[in-house]
Amino acid sequence: MGKLDGKVALVTGAGRGIGRAVAGLLADEGAAVVINDLGAGLGGDGQDESIALQAARAIDPSGERVVANTGSVSDYEAAGAMVQQAIDEFGRLDIVVNIAGILRDRMIYNMTEAEFDAVTAVHLTGTFNTCRHASVVMRRQGHGRIINFSSVSAWGSPGQPNYGAAKYGILGFTATLANSLGRSGVTANAILPFATTRMIDSTPRGRAIAEETGKPPSELAAGTEGDPANVAPMVAYLATDDAAGVNGHFFGVRGNTIALYSHWELAGVLRAERRWEPAEIADLFPETFGQTTTIPAPVQVPGEERPLKGAAALQADPASWEEFAPGVDLWLRQAYYGAKQ
Ligand SMILES: NC(=O)c1ccc[n+]([C@@H]2O[C@H](COP(=O)([O-])OP(=O)(O)OC[C@H]3O[C@@H](n4cnc5c(N)ncnc54)[C@H](O)[C@@H]3O)[C@@H](O)[C@H]2O)c1
């Protein structure tokens, strides 16, 4: 008995990388799966139908429960055809996982309009396209699970103004779906993943590893923290009936670590009885909001060149973790900073 027996899933960008791993686990858990992949180059160029077809055949050689779709998510009609294919082949659509993605990294002052548009078209418009079509089916069914892929690049990766904007847009879009479709039994959540795929091969660090080892990092990922298979269990969980009450959340997944992001929560408030003077804000800012913008405080760890920030700092501070279950540690902001912070 799988956790997803009887369910039908559409996974975009599932021919390679994280999408491939997610599609495989959903199928292992009993779902019938439409594997969508355009077979595009990393920058969105070209098209290769064999990528989706081979992934589908590898997961289900019989072709009965896993089928391929080679359309582009950035094409509204093609996205509609993916949803229709799920219904034609398997009779319903319970799960949509939007993973398809491309990169065209450049600093803002060098980026062309075409580079901005190409990236937002696949990530943000592509996510809208599949969700728009699927939402009609899911509302009618009174059941659905939407899982959209964002990225920590949304927090401000310097060379990715197109990608960061699209990935932040996906968070707002996901929150909107959660609030509008929740009453129809449809949940929407976002994943901010890390996995050593060809996307990582393309980074300066990835290229350096390739030079050192003679192999791109993606070829060395199996069994390491960066194994794309590590991202799949959280996606599969969100797709199950067990996660019916989990709606509108953003989860970071990296290796065996799952993080819950808090969002749209106030971090601090300054209230005055009169209109503010800019100079007054300048005076007060460093001692007030300026204190919270550096939380968690960077931690200098022996052997590390620079102080560690964020999740990396937490990892390095054993005192901030509680052993919650055998082999499972927990960090909660409330416990760490005190209930009132
Ligand atoms: N790898 C990471 O560490 C990381 C980090 C943050 C976010 N992400 C996000 O996770 C997702 C998967 O990334 P990955 O690293 O597995 O990338 P990948 O390049 O290995 O896979 C992406 C797949 O999407 C397909 N694709 C591209 N354009 C498409 C289109 N228009 N229609 C259909 N398919 C299309 C590609 O052919 C490719 O197979 C992406 O949305 C990415 O932005 C990845």
The ligand as an SDF file (V2000), in Angstrom:
LIG
                    3D

 44 48  0  0  0  0  0  0  0  0999 V2000
   18.9670   22.5990   -7.8410 N   0  0  0  0  0  0  0  0  0  0  0  0
   18.8090   23.4450   -6.8350 C   0  0  0  0  0  0  0  0  0  0  0  0
   19.6040   23.4890   -5.8810 O   0  0  0  0  0  0  0  0  0  0  0  0
   17.6440   24.3830   -6.8130 C   0  0  0  0  0  0  0  0  0  0  0  0
   17.6380   25.4050   -5.8460 C   0  0  0  0  0  0  0  0  0  0  0  0
   16.5350   26.2340   -5.7840 C   0  0  0  0  0  0  0  0  0  0  0  0
   15.4730   26.0460   -6.6530 C   0  0  0  0  0  0  0  0  0  0  0  0
   15.5160   25.0600   -7.5940 N   0  0  0  0  0  0  0  0  0  0  0  0
   14.3650   24.9000   -8.4730 C   0  0  0  0  0  0  0  0  0  0  0  0
   14.0000   23.5310   -8.5170 O   0  0  0  0  0  0  0  0  0  0  0  0
   13.4840   23.2220   -9.8110 C   0  0  0  0  0  0  0  0  0  0  0  0
   14.2400   22.0430  -10.4190 C   0  0  0  0  0  0  0  0  0  0  0  0
   15.5950   22.3900  -10.5770 O   0  0  0  0  0  0  0  0  0  0  0  0
   16.7190   21.3480  -11.0350 P   0  0  0  0  0  0  0  0  0  0  0  0
   17.9420   21.7800  -10.3450 O   0  0  0  0  0  0  0  0  0  0  0  0
   16.2200   19.9780  -10.9010 O   0  0  0  0  0  0  0  0  0  0  0  0
   16.8650   21.7620  -12.5860 O   0  0  0  0  0  0  0  0  0  0  0  0
   17.1250   20.8840  -13.9220 P   0  0  0  0  0  0  0  0  0  0  0  0
   17.6630   21.8260  -14.9270 O   0  0  0  0  0  0  0  0  0  0  0  0
   17.9070   19.6670  -13.5960 O   0  0  0  0  0  0  0  0  0  0  0  0
   15.6460   20.4310  -14.3440 O   0  0  0  0  0  0  0  0  0  0  0  0
   14.7030   21.3380  -14.8210 C   0  0  0  0  0  0  0  0  0  0  0  0
   13.9030   20.6570  -15.9060 C   0  0  0  0  0  0  0  0  0  0  0  0
   12.9060   21.5720  -16.3910 O   0  0  0  0  0  0  0  0  0  0  0  0
   12.7650   21.3670  -17.7840 C   0  0  0  0  0  0  0  0  0  0  0  0
   12.1890   22.5580  -18.4230 N   0  0  0  0  0  0  0  0  0  0  0  0
   12.8010   23.7340  -18.6900 C   0  0  0  0  0  0  0  0  0  0  0  0
   11.9430   24.5710  -19.3020 N   0  0  0  0  0  0  0  0  0  0  0  0
   10.7790   23.9140  -19.4230 C   0  0  0  0  0  0  0  0  0  0  0  0
    9.5210   24.2640  -19.9760 C   0  0  0  0  0  0  0  0  0  0  0  0
    9.3090   25.4740  -20.5070 N   0  0  0  0  0  0  0  0  0  0  0  0
    8.5180   23.3600  -19.9300 N   0  0  0  0  0  0  0  0  0  0  0  0
    8.7250   22.1210  -19.3960 C   0  0  0  0  0  0  0  0  0  0  0  0
    9.9160   21.7410  -18.8760 N   0  0  0  0  0  0  0  0  0  0  0  0
   10.9250   22.6230  -18.8910 C   0  0  0  0  0  0  0  0  0  0  0  0
   14.1790   21.0920  -18.2650 C   0  0  0  0  0  0  0  0  0  0  0  0
   14.1820   20.4090  -19.5290 O   0  0  0  0  0  0  0  0  0  0  0  0
   14.7460   20.2550  -17.1140 C   0  0  0  0  0  0  0  0  0  0  0  0
   14.6500   18.8730  -17.3720 O   0  0  0  0  0  0  0  0  0  0  0  0
   13.5810   24.5090  -10.6300 C   0  0  0  0  0  0  0  0  0  0  0  0
   12.3440   25.2020  -10.5690 O   0  0  0  0  0  0  0  0  0  0  0  0
   14.6460   25.2840   -9.9030 C   0  0  0  0  0  0  0  0  0  0  0  0
   14.5170   26.6550  -10.1440 O   0  0  0  0  0  0  0  0  0  0  0  0
   16.5860   24.2190   -7.7080 C   0  0  0  0  0  0  0  0  0  0  0  0
  1  2  1  0
  2  3  2  0
  2  4  1  0
  4  5  1  0
  4 44  2  0
  5  6  2  0
  6  7  1  0
  7  8  2  0
  8  9  1  0
  8 44  1  0
  9 10  1  0
  9 42  1  0
 10 11  1  0
 11 12  1  0
 11 40  1  0
 12 13  1  0
 13 14  1  0
 14 15  2  0
 14 16  1  0
 14 17  1  0
 17 18  1  0
 18 19  2  0
 18 20  1  0
 18 21  1  0
 21 22  1  0
 22 23  1  0
 23 24  1  0
 23 38  1  0
 24 25  1  0
 25 26  1  0
 25 36  1  0
 26 27  1  0
 26 35  1  0
 27 28  2  0
 28 29  1  0
 29 30  1  0
 29 35  2  0
 30 31  1  0
 30 32  2  0
 32 33  1  0
 33 34  2  0
 34 35  1  0
 36 37  1  0
 36 38  1  0
 38 39  1  0
 40 41  1  0
 40 42  1  0
 42 43  1  0
M  CHG  2   8   1  16  -1
M  END
$$$$
